[in-house]
Amino acid sequence: MGNALRDQLLKAGLVNDKQVKQAAKEKRKENSQKQGQAGTIDETRLQAQKAQAEKVERDRQLNWQRQQAAEQKAMAAQIRQLIEANREPSDEGDIPYHFVDGNKVKRLFVSERVRDQLSHGRLAIVRLDNQYELVSAEIARKIGARDGTSVVLFNDLQRPTTTNDSGEDPYADYPIPDDLMW
C-alpha cells in the first residue's frame, strides 16, 4: 500500500498496524520473487543460447570432418582409377629390382627393359593396396600431385641439379693429369 493510503486507512480505523506490516511483508516477498524469476529466466536463456552455440560449433566441426573424409575417399578413388587404367604390362623378368618402401627394402622382378626405364625415370613404381604397379612417368607425376605417399619410386631426372652459387667451376684452372689412375 502507498504511504498516503496506508495513513488514511489507519486514521479511519479500517486496518491496524499488524495488517499494514503483513501487507508490506507480502509486497516485498512478491517483488523479490519476481526479481528471482527474472534472473532465473535470464540465466536459463543464456544457458540455452550457449548450448545452441556449442551445438552449432560441433555440427560445423562434424561437417568439416565428413567433408575431409569424402575428399580423401574421392582422391583415393582417383588414384586407384589412374593406376588401374594406366598400369604398364608386367613382363616378369628374372632381374631383381630393389627399392625402398618406407623403411623396408622391397624387391620386384623385372625385365632388363623395364629396369632401364625405371632407372632413367620413364617408369615409376606406385602402391595400390598391398601391391606394387608400374606406371609411366606422366601418370606418376599426376599421382604424386594428388598423394605423394602412393608413389614409392620415381627417378625423376628432370629435377634441377644442385650447383655452386657462383656458377663457375672452382677447379677449372687445375688441369687433369694424363697419368691419373682411377
C-alpha positions as CSV (number, residue, x, y, z in Angstrom):
1,M,0.0,0.0,0.0
2,G,1.1,3.5,-0.6
3,N,2.1,5.7,2.4
4,A,-0.8,8.1,1.9
5,L,-3.4,5.4,1.6
6,R,-1.9,3.5,4.5
7,D,-2.1,6.5,6.7
8,Q,-5.7,7.2,5.7
9,L,-6.8,3.6,6.4
10,L,-5.0,3.7,9.8
11,K,-6.7,7.0,10.7
12,A,-10.1,5.7,9.7
13,G,-9.5,2.6,11.8
14,L,-10.2,0.2,8.9
15,V,-6.7,-1.5,9.4
16,N,-4.3,-1.9,12.2
17,D,-0.5,-1.8,12.4
18,K,-0.2,-5.6,12.2
19,Q,-2.2,-5.8,9.0
20,V,-0.1,-2.9,7.5
21,K,3.2,-4.7,8.3
22,Q,1.8,-8.0,6.9
23,A,0.8,-6.3,3.6
24,A,4.3,-4.7,3.3
25,K,5.9,-8.0,4.0
26,E,3.9,-9.8,1.3
27,K,4.7,-7.0,-1.2
28,R,8.4,-7.3,-0.5
29,K,8.1,-11.1,-0.9
30,E,6.3,-10.8,-4.3
31,N,8.9,-8.2,-5.5
32,S,11.8,-10.5,-4.6
33,Q,10.2,-13.5,-6.2
34,K,9.6,-11.6,-9.5
35,Q,13.3,-10.4,-9.5
36,G,14.4,-14.0,-8.8
37,Q,12.3,-15.4,-11.6
38,A,13.5,-12.7,-14.0
39,G,17.2,-13.6,-13.1
40,T,16.4,-17.3,-13.5
41,I,14.8,-16.7,-16.8
42,D,17.7,-14.7,-18.0
43,E,20.2,-17.3,-16.8
44,T,18.2,-20.1,-18.4
45,R,18.0,-18.1,-21.7
46,L,21.8,-17.5,-21.6
47,Q,22.5,-21.2,-20.9
48,A,20.2,-22.2,-23.8
49,Q,21.9,-19.7,-26.2
50,K,25.3,-21.1,-25.1
51,A,24.2,-24.6,-25.6
52,Q,22.8,-23.7,-29.0
53,A,26.1,-22.0,-30.0
54,E,28.1,-25.1,-28.8
55,K,25.8,-27.4,-30.8
56,V,26.3,-25.2,-34.0
57,E,30.1,-25.4,-33.5
58,R,30.0,-29.2,-33.0
59,D,27.9,-29.6,-36.1
60,R,30.2,-27.4,-38.1
61,Q,33.2,-29.5,-36.9
62,L,31.4,-32.7,-37.8
63,N,30.5,-31.4,-41.3
64,W,34.1,-30.4,-41.9
65,Q,35.4,-33.8,-40.8
66,R,32.8,-35.5,-43.1
67,Q,33.8,-33.3,-46.0
68,Q,37.5,-34.1,-45.4
69,A,36.8,-37.8,-45.3
70,A,34.8,-37.6,-48.5
71,E,37.6,-35.6,-50.2
72,Q,40.1,-38.2,-49.2
73,K,37.9,-41.0,-50.4
74,A,37.4,-39.3,-53.7
75,M,41.2,-38.7,-54.0
76,A,41.9,-42.4,-53.3
77,A,39.3,-43.4,-55.9
78,Q,41.0,-41.1,-58.5
79,I,44.4,-42.6,-57.7
80,R,43.1,-46.1,-57.9
81,Q,41.5,-45.3,-61.3
82,L,44.7,-43.7,-62.6
83,I,46.8,-46.7,-61.6
84,E,44.3,-49.3,-62.9
85,A,43.8,-47.6,-66.2
86,N,47.4,-46.8,-66.9
87,R,49.4,-49.6,-65.4
88,E,52.2,-51.0,-67.5
89,P,52.0,-54.6,-68.6
90,S,54.0,-56.7,-66.2
91,D,56.5,-58.6,-68.2
92,E,58.0,-60.5,-65.3
93,G,61.7,-60.9,-65.8
94,D,64.4,-62.6,-63.8
95,I,66.3,-59.4,-62.8
96,P,65.5,-58.3,-59.2
97,Y,65.0,-54.6,-58.9
98,H,65.4,-53.4,-55.3
99,F,63.7,-50.3,-53.9
100,V,62.9,-48.8,-50.6
101,D,59.3,-48.6,-49.3
102,G,59.1,-46.7,-46.0
103,N,61.9,-48.3,-44.0
104,K,61.9,-51.6,-45.8
105,V,63.8,-52.7,-48.9
106,K,61.4,-54.4,-51.3
107,R,62.2,-56.4,-54.5
108,L,60.4,-56.6,-57.8
109,F,61.4,-59.0,-60.6
110,V,61.5,-57.1,-63.9
111,S,63.0,-57.4,-67.3
112,E,66.1,-55.6,-68.4
113,R,64.0,-53.2,-70.5
114,V,61.8,-52.3,-67.5
115,R,64.8,-51.9,-65.2
116,D,66.4,-49.4,-67.6
117,Q,63.1,-47.5,-67.9
118,L,62.9,-47.4,-64.1
119,S,66.5,-46.2,-63.8
120,H,66.0,-43.4,-66.3
121,G,62.8,-42.2,-64.9
122,R,60.4,-43.2,-67.7
123,L,58.6,-45.6,-65.4
124,A,57.7,-45.4,-61.7
125,I,56.6,-47.9,-59.0
126,V,53.4,-47.0,-57.2
127,R,51.5,-48.7,-54.4
128,L,48.0,-49.9,-55.0
129,D,46.6,-51.6,-51.8
130,N,49.4,-54.0,-50.9
131,Q,50.7,-54.5,-54.4
132,Y,53.2,-52.6,-56.5
133,E,52.4,-51.5,-60.0
134,L,54.5,-49.9,-62.8
135,V,53.2,-46.7,-64.4
136,S,54.6,-44.1,-66.8
137,A,56.4,-41.0,-65.6
138,E,53.5,-38.7,-66.6
139,I,51.0,-40.8,-64.6
140,A,53.4,-40.9,-61.6
141,R,53.5,-37.1,-61.6
142,K,49.7,-36.9,-61.6
143,I,49.5,-39.4,-58.7
144,G,52.2,-37.6,-56.8
145,A,50.3,-34.4,-57.2
146,R,47.3,-36.0,-55.5
147,D,49.0,-38.1,-52.9
148,G,52.8,-38.3,-52.7
149,T,52.7,-41.4,-50.5
150,S,51.3,-43.6,-53.2
151,V,54.4,-43.1,-55.4
152,V,57.0,-45.5,-54.0
153,L,59.8,-45.0,-56.5
154,F,60.2,-42.4,-59.2
155,N,63.6,-41.4,-60.5
156,D,62.6,-38.0,-61.8
157,L,65.6,-36.9,-63.8
158,Q,64.1,-33.5,-64.6
159,R,64.9,-32.2,-61.1
160,P,67.3,-29.3,-61.1
161,T,70.7,-30.4,-60.1
162,T,72.5,-28.6,-57.3
163,T,75.3,-26.4,-58.4
164,N,77.5,-23.9,-56.6
165,D,76.2,-20.4,-56.2
166,S,78.7,-18.7,-58.4
167,G,78.0,-20.8,-61.4
168,E,81.7,-21.4,-62.0
169,D,83.7,-24.5,-61.6
170,P,86.3,-23.8,-58.8
171,Y,88.7,-26.4,-60.2
172,A,88.6,-25.1,-63.8
173,D,92.1,-23.7,-63.5
174,Y,93.6,-27.1,-62.5
175,P,94.3,-29.4,-65.4
176,I,93.7,-33.1,-65.1
177,P,96.9,-35.0,-65.3
178,D,97.2,-37.6,-68.2
179,D,98.7,-40.3,-66.0
180,L,95.9,-40.2,-63.4
181,M,94.7,-43.7,-62.5
182,W,91.1,-44.1,-61.3
